[in-house]
Amino acid sequence: MICRDRSGAYADGARTGAPDAIQVADRFHLWQNLAKAAEKCVAAHRGCLGEPEPEPATGPDPGPPAEPAHVPQPEPAGKFAERARRHHAMVHELLAEGHGMRAIARHLGWGRHTVQRYAHAKTWQELVDGRWQAPRASMLDPFKPHLHQRMDEGCGNVAQLFREISSQGYTGSYSTVRDYLDQHRPGKPPLPPAPPTVRDVTGWLTRHPDSLTEDERPQLKALLDRCPELHVASGHVRTFARMLTQLTGENLPQWISDVRAAELPGISSFAKGLEQDLDAVTQGLTSHWNFGPVEGRVNHIKMIKRQMFGRAGLPLLRKRVLLTAQNR
């Protein structure tokens, strides 16, 4: 018995060195090659990995949104509002009697700027506007309908909108326009979850179903439901896995025939390659021989080589390999 991987060079070497030996393909390399073929098949259908976009709902046109009804603002109330109303009336009564600003300030014991603030306010409500949560008048107000119209049309360039309203007579700052548009810009819908990668789906197809997590199972089921080709590929991968674990290699010819008829990218080529070495592969899927001990020894030698890379010559490496081999 000669256990080997599926490389053609190893097969030729085994036939030359031991022509009477029975060659057995290694099950690890068979599964590794199938996983690479499954990855090619998934990559060929990567367009199916993402969730399909929902179709827009068709229904009667709701028409333009109704204009919000104007809600009158309530009168300011509180101690500050009452004091502002009383002082405003007092200053304007003295002004109506013909007193000057300085005379009113001396009479009331206030500062001149305080008297000027009350005198310049047409209504006492203007004096409490800073403390009363009511909308203030802004030089941007006449241009807000134009801004909303342009934003509804899909224009979100603040610099362009600023130039447009500036040509219409707006004399305010750019930052005022930018801050206003930031407050009224429609919120962006949340990004959809990223679709699984080709490597993710390949892992789902080549892993044991019981090892899939609760999140991966529904994703894999939804993917196979919307992609018939990957559904067929999944069935062939599971069938080959049962042959490999249950050593039912007598079913291999039928499996190869079914896979080649399905014409799946990657997997069909893998099945075609098995026909060129059918006896060794059948032995690998029916006998208990495997390449595991040899692979373990090769990996162990590679580990020792990498540990001593640049620090030891061949005599020391040889001694380490032989000493560790005796202890295993």
FENRAQUI-V80489 format. One record per pair of residues at least 12 apart in sequence whose C-alpha atoms are under 8 Angstrom apart, sorted by the first residue. I is the first residue (numbers start at 1). J is the second residue. D is the distance in Angstrom with one decimal. If there is no record, write none. Layout:
i=I j=J d=D
i=I j=J d=D
This chain:
i=1 j=21 d=5.4
i=1 j=22 d=4.8
i=1 j=23 d=5.9
i=1 j=24 d=7.0
i=2 j=14 d=7.4
i=2 j=21 d=6.4
i=2 j=22 d=6.1
i=2 j=23 d=4.8
i=2 j=24 d=6.0
i=3 j=23 d=6.0
i=3 j=24 d=4.7
i=3 j=25 d=6.0
i=3 j=26 d=6.3
i=3 j=289 d=7.0
i=3 j=290 d=6.2
i=3 j=291 d=5.6
i=4 j=23 d=7.2
i=4 j=24 d=6.3
i=4 j=25 d=5.4
i=4 j=26 d=5.6
i=4 j=291 d=6.3
i=5 j=25 d=5.4
i=5 j=26 d=5.1
i=5 j=29 d=5.9
i=5 j=30 d=7.7
i=5 j=291 d=7.5
i=6 j=25 d=6.1
i=6 j=26 d=7.3
i=6 j=29 d=6.9
i=6 j=30 d=7.3
i=6 j=277 d=8.0
i=11 j=23 d=7.9
i=22 j=280 d=7.6
i=23 j=279 d=7.8
i=23 j=280 d=5.2
i=23 j=283 d=7.4
i=24 j=279 d=8.0
i=24 j=280 d=4.6
i=24 j=281 d=6.4
i=24 j=282 d=7.8
i=24 j=283 d=5.2
i=24 j=284 d=4.9
i=24 j=289 d=7.2
i=24 j=290 d=7.5
i=25 j=280 d=5.1
i=25 j=281 d=5.0
i=25 j=282 d=7.9
i=25 j=283 d=6.9
i=25 j=284 d=4.8
i=25 j=290 d=7.7
i=26 j=281 d=7.8
i=26 j=284 d=5.9
i=26 j=290 d=5.4
i=26 j=291 d=5.2
i=26 j=292 d=8.0
i=27 j=244 d=6.9
i=27 j=284 d=6.0
i=27 j=285 d=7.0
i=27 j=290 d=6.6
i=27 j=291 d=7.5
i=28 j=291 d=7.5
i=28 j=292 d=7.7
i=31 j=241 d=7.9
i=33 j=270 d=7.5
i=34 j=237 d=7.8
i=34 j=267 d=7.0
i=34 j=270 d=6.7
i=35 j=202 d=7.1
i=35 j=206 d=6.4
i=36 j=266 d=7.9
i=37 j=265 d=7.7
i=37 j=266 d=4.4
i=37 j=267 d=5.0
i=37 j=269 d=7.8
i=37 j=270 d=6.4
i=38 j=202 d=6.3
i=38 j=205 d=7.9
i=38 j=233 d=7.6
i=38 j=237 d=7.9
i=38 j=266 d=6.3
i=38 j=267 d=6.0
i=39 j=198 d=6.7
i=39 j=199 d=6.9
i=39 j=202 d=5.4
i=39 j=266 d=7.7
i=40 j=265 d=6.5
i=40 j=266 d=5.2
i=40 j=267 d=7.9
i=41 j=230 d=7.7
i=41 j=233 d=7.8
i=41 j=264 d=6.5
i=41 j=265 d=4.8
i=41 j=266 d=5.3
i=41 j=267 d=6.7
i=42 j=198 d=6.0
i=42 j=201 d=7.2
i=42 j=202 d=6.7
i=42 j=230 d=7.0
i=43 j=198 d=5.9
i=44 j=265 d=6.9
i=45 j=230 d=7.7
i=46 j=198 d=6.9
i=48 j=223 d=7.1
i=48 j=226 d=7.2
i=48 j=227 d=6.2
i=49 j=195 d=6.0
i=49 j=196 d=6.3
i=49 j=197 d=7.5
i=49 j=223 d=6.5
i=50 j=194 d=7.6
i=50 j=195 d=4.7
i=50 j=196 d=7.2
i=51 j=195 d=7.0
i=73 j=134 d=7.3
i=76 j=125 d=7.3
i=76 j=128 d=7.6
i=76 j=132 d=6.5
i=80 j=128 d=7.6
i=81 j=125 d=7.8
i=81 j=128 d=6.3
i=84 j=124 d=6.1
i=84 j=125 d=7.9
i=84 j=127 d=6.7
i=84 j=128 d=7.2
i=85 j=124 d=5.2
i=85 j=125 d=7.6
i=87 j=118 d=7.5
i=88 j=118 d=5.5
i=88 j=119 d=7.4
i=88 j=123 d=7.7
i=88 j=124 d=5.8
i=89 j=124 d=8.0
i=91 j=104 d=7.4
i=91 j=115 d=7.1
i=91 j=118 d=6.7
i=91 j=119 d=6.5
i=92 j=118 d=7.9
i=92 j=119 d=6.4
i=101 j=115 d=6.7
i=101 j=116 d=7.0
i=139 j=170 d=7.4
i=139 j=171 d=7.9
i=139 j=172 d=6.9
i=140 j=170 d=7.1
i=140 j=172 d=7.3
i=140 j=177 d=7.6
i=143 j=165 d=6.5
i=143 j=170 d=7.6
i=146 j=165 d=7.9
i=147 j=161 d=6.9
i=151 j=185 d=8.0
i=158 j=177 d=7.4
i=158 j=178 d=6.1
i=158 j=181 d=7.6
i=159 j=174 d=7.8
i=162 j=174 d=6.5
i=162 j=177 d=6.7
i=201 j=220 d=7.5
i=204 j=216 d=7.6
i=204 j=220 d=7.1
i=205 j=234 d=5.9
i=205 j=237 d=7.1
i=205 j=238 d=7.9
i=206 j=237 d=6.9
i=206 j=238 d=7.6
i=229 j=264 d=7.4
i=232 j=262 d=7.9
i=233 j=264 d=7.2
i=233 j=267 d=7.7
i=236 j=255 d=7.6
i=236 j=259 d=7.0
i=239 j=255 d=7.9
i=240 j=255 d=7.6
i=243 j=285 d=6.5
i=244 j=285 d=5.5
i=247 j=285 d=4.8
i=247 j=286 d=4.5
i=247 j=287 d=7.0
i=248 j=285 d=6.2
i=248 j=286 d=5.7
i=249 j=282 d=5.2
i=249 j=283 d=7.3
i=249 j=284 d=7.7
i=249 j=285 d=4.5
i=249 j=286 d=5.0
i=250 j=282 d=7.0
i=250 j=286 d=7.4
i=252 j=282 d=7.0
i=256 j=271 d=5.3
i=256 j=272 d=7.3
i=256 j=274 d=7.9
i=256 j=275 d=7.9
i=259 j=271 d=6.7
i=260 j=272 d=7.2
i=301 j=321 d=6.6
i=304 j=317 d=7.4
i=304 j=320 d=7.6
i=304 j=321 d=7.3
i=305 j=317 d=6.9
